[in-house]
Amino acid sequence: MNKLKLLFASDLHGSNICFLKLIALAKELQVNMVIIGGDLSGKFLIILESVKDDYIIVRKPWSNRQSIVKMNEFDVLKKEWGNKGHYYAFAPDHLADKVYSDDSLHNNLLRTAIRTRLTQWLTYSQTELSKSGITLSLIPGNDDPLDINEDINSVPWANNIDEISLTVGEWIFIGLGYSTPTPWKTPRELDESQIKEKLINTYNTIKNTDLHKVILVSHVPPKGIGLDIAPEVIVQNNELVTVPGSEKEVGSDSVKQIILEKKPLITLSGHCHDSAGIQFLQNTLCINAGSSYTNGILRAAQITLENSAVKNYQIFMR
């Protein structure tokens, strides 16, 4: 295989509509391989208390108030929540008012919802992509549960490349499903020394190959090349507050160092939703596809490899 068409997206955060758009775009562009660069999971769990006659009592994490939803509106709301990356779960009446104050109860319900949706995604992608000869490779991100690899690996058709090398034709794909520390203290964060160690260990699994044919899929982008800009967040009165008009670089120095030392052909990253772009770090093509999942918009990058080089690349918004 001396030609390979890739489609890359990241930070879908549980958004059903963005995932469906990604699968549809892969078939439309007739790519060979879809790559997802982490943050598969959504962030919010909506609690449904009980069905009473023809309505459901709903509790949302961003509101202290209950709301009442008629059953004939429920299907529309479920779709809307799913497209925004939200989950929902029924809780017994005697537990519903405790979910948001009981971390263990909340986390167990959220974890089950994440597992269910991701398994649905992977099963659907197998059905839709495999008949077109398209493969799927993916890594977690910092917002995903530590044990999410168990969910990914439950559908063997999908290639989990977190800390693993995968050979596709003449190219080698390696992945890193973590980020540097964030103010939110998310599940999959590492310091720079740990990131470097994991990248070196993964590179060491590559034998007898040209390192210039490596595609590095790192959830966290390299620091300081314009792909890692995020709003500055500080702690104020024990709460996280975004500083108006202030931004900072939140990428990884270790990822940048590895790129400079190992010189992969391409680095694909996400993490910083508003920092979509294309840059070169020496001869390495670096792409952050960005994310607009909250608006139901898919951001993706299509890259064509041919004769050991990058032939072309393009950013899509759908």
N, C-alpha and C positions, 0 to 999 in steps of 0.2 A: 504494500500500500504506500504509494508516494504522494497521495492527496488525501486530505482530511478536512472536513467542514465541521466546525464547532459552533455551538450556540451556548453562551454563558449568561447566567443570571444569578443574582444573590439577594439575600434579605427579603424573601417572600413573606416571612413572618405570619404564616398560617393563612394567607389570603387565597381563598379558593379561586377567585377570578384571575388573579395573576398567574397562578399555577396552570389553570386551563389555557390561558393565553400563551404561556410558554410552550406547552405541548402542541398547541395549534400552530404556533410560529415555526416550531421545529419541523413539522410535517410540510408546512408551506414552503420553507426554504430548502427542504430536502437535505438536511444536515446529516452527518454520520453519528454525531455525539452531542448530547446535552450535558452540561455541567452546571451544578448548583453550588454556589460558594458559601453556604452556611446561613444561619439564622432561619431555619425552617419553621420554627415555632412562633405562634402568636403569643400575646402577652396578657390578654384579659379573659376572665371567665365570668360569664353571666349565669346567675343562679335562678332556676325556675323552681318555685315552691311546690305548687300542686295544681292539678286541674280541678276547678270548681265550676260545675255546670258547663258553661261555654266559654270560660276564660282561664287564664294562667296568671299567677302573681310572679312578677319579674323583679329581681334585684340586680343592679349593675354596680361594678366596683367603683365607678367614678361618681356615684350618687348615693346619698343616705336614704333616699326615698324609694318606696316600692311603687311599681306601676302595674297596671292591669292590662293584659293583652287578650283580646278576643281570639278564640280559636281560629276563626276565619282569616285572621291577620298573621297568624303564627308562621305559616310557611314563608310568607314574604319577609318577615323579620329574620327567620333563620338564614335565609339566603343573604340578606343584607349583612348580618353579623359575620357569616362565613367569608364574604367577600372582603370585609375589613380585617379579617384575621382573628376575630373573636371566637371564643368557644362558648358553649352553654352546657349546663348539666342540671338534672333534676336532683333536688335534695329533699329529704323528708321534712315535713313541717317543723318538727322539733329541732332540726339542725340548721334550717335555712338561715336563721338570724345569727348563727354562729360562724358561718363559713368564712367571712372576711375578717373575723377576729381570731380564728383558730388556724394558725399557719399549717399545721399538719393536715387538717381536714381539707383546707383550701388546696394545698399543694398536691395532695393525692387525687383530688378531683381534676385539677388542671393537668396533672401528669397523664391521667387516663385519657383526657380529651386530646392532648398532644399526640399520644401514641395512636389513637384511633384515626385521627385525620391524616397523619403522616403515612400510616399503613394504607389508608384509602388512596392517597396520592400515588404511592409507589405501585400499588396494584393496578390503578388506572393507567399509569404511564407504561407499565409493562404491556397491558392490552393494546394501547394506542400506538406505542412506538415500535415495539418489537416486530409488528407486522410490516413496518416500513424499513426494517433493518437498522433502526436508530437505537443506540445504547444510552444509558444514563449513568453518570458518575456524580458523586456529591460528597460534601463534607459538612460537619456541623459548624455552628458559629458560637460566639460567646453567650448568646441568649438561649441557646438550646440546653436541655438538661445534660448533666454529665454522662448519664447512661443512655443517651439517645442513639448511640451506635448500635445498641441492642435492637432498637426499633428498625433502624436502617437495614441491619443484617438479617432481620426476619424475612425480608423479601430478597432472596439471593440474586435475583436478576439484576438488581441495582448494584453498582460498584461503589462501595464506600472506600474512598481513598484517603481518609484521615490517617496520617502518619504511615501511609502505605504507598508504594510505587506500583503503577499499573502501566504495562506496555501495550500500546495500540499502534500496530504497524511499526514504523521506525521511531515513534515518539514515546516518551516516558512522562507520565503524569504523576505528580506527587502532591499530597495535600496536608494542610495544617488547619484544624478546626478550632482555633482559639483566638483570643485577642489579648492585647495588653490590658492592664487594670483600668477599670472605668469607675466613675462615681457611683454607679448603680450596683457594683459588686455582683456582677452576673456570674452564672455557674461556671463558664469555661474561660477563665482569665488566667494568664501566666505572666510572670515577670520576664524581662528581656533574656536573662540567662537561661530560663527554662525554654523559651521559644527557640533560642539558638540551638540548645541541646537537642530538642526534638527535630528541628530541621536537619541538623548534621546527621543524626541517627537515621533519618529517613533517606537522606542522600546516600548514606553508606550502604543501603540495600540495593543501590543501582550498581550493577557490575558490567564491565566490558561494553560500555556504551559512550557515545559522544554526549557530554553534559550540555552541549549547545542545543540538543534536541529535547531538553526537559521543559515541560510546562508546569510551572509551580502554581498551585491553586491554594492561596493563603487567604483565610477570611479577613485577617487584618492586613491592610495595605502597607507598603514600605513608607517610612516616615519622611516627610519633607520634600516630596516631589509633586505636591499639588493634588494628591488623591486621598488625602487623609484629613481634610479640613472638616471640623465639626463645631457646633456652638459650644462656647465655654460654659461649663456647669460648675457651680460652687455650692458649698453647704452654708445655709443661712438659717439661723433659728431652728437647727436640726432638720431642715428640709433642703432638698436639692432644688436650686434655682438657676435658670438660664440667665446669663448675663446679657442684657440687650446689646446687640451690635458687636459682641465680642466673639471671636473664633480662636481655635487653637489646633495645632497638629496633634493627632492622636494615633498615628501609625506606629509601626515598630522599627526601631533602629536595627534590630537583629535580622528582620526580613530584608531590610535594605542592604546590610552587610553581606548576607548570604547571596543576594542577587549580584552584588559587585564581585564576590569571590567565585561563585559557581557559574555565573553568566548563563542562566536559563534563557531559552528562546523567548518565552512569554511568562509573565506573572499576571494571574487573574485574581482579583480581590473584591471585597464588598465593604461591609461594616459601616462605612461613612456614607449615609444615604444621599446626602446633598453634594457629594464630592465626585460625582460621575465624571469620567474623563479618560483621556488616553495620553500617556507620557512615555518617554524613553529614559531608561536609566542605563547609560552607556548604550549597548546594543540590544538591551532587553526591552521588549514591548510590554508596557505595564498598563493594564486596563482595570478601572473600577466601573462596573456597570451602573452603580447607584441603585436607588430604590425609591419608588413612589407608591408603595403598596397601600398606604392609607387612603389614597385616591383611586385605588383599583387600576392603576396604570403599571403595566409591565415595562421595565427597562432591561434591555438585553444587548449583548454584543455578539455579532457573528464574525468568526475568524476563519479564514481558509489557509491551510498549510499545504505547501506543494514543493517537492524537491528539496526537502530539509530547510525550508524557509517560510516566512510569512508572506503569502501572496497578496492578501487584502484583508481589510477588517471594516466593520460598520456597526454603528450604534442604532438600536431600534427602540421606539416607544410605541406601545400598543394599548 
